[in-house]
Amino acid sequence: MQILLVEDDYPLAKALQQALQEQQHTVNAVGTGEAALHIIDTEKPDIVILDLGLPDTDGIDVLKKTRKKHSDLPILLLTARAELDDRITGLDSGADDYLAKPFEMAELFARLRVLERRLGTAHSSEIVIHNVCLDCNNNSVKLNGTELELSRKEYMLLKSLMENAGRIQTRSTLERRLYSWDEEVASNALEVHVHHLRKKLGSNFIKTVRGVGYKIESH
Ligand code: CA
């Protein structure tokens, strides 16, 4: 998933970003409410992890403004505030869930899995197309029942294409899903990943739409 992390505590943000990337997510991080609102409008993340204590605005305001425009965007609050009232205010203001700091990474992952399942893209944990089965729960891919060894980027690329089977995914859409802003992206990086995937999945599974991007046929 493409996750926007809004957290002004830099060491914590860095640690969360790394842990989430290891869980096959693409994570962009910002440290202010203003930056968060801008990114939510322009980049359309799949999920927002929002710290309530931000330097410029209250996280609750960010939450309310976001909810007005994006009613379906899953938002998970992080709060250092122990008071029950704040949590209730958060949920009343449209948050899907909250985690009180400090929390275990495993707890965060579990909450995210719940939110991911609620997303339209994840009706089921498995996506099966032709002879390829992608299991979002354990990040595995099987071809004719045999598990394949995929790199993190290959898995994310394949997942993005399979979730959107039947629809063309443009190069820029795919690149946004695969890379955070701070990652250097070689101009042919996408082609290289597709090339490796075709070696593993057969050359016909991922179709090239010349000049536009790629797609996988839904049936
Ligand atoms: Ca904070």
Residues whose N, C-alpha, C, O or C-beta is under 5 A from the ligand:
A	BS01	CA	D8 D9 D51 G53 L54
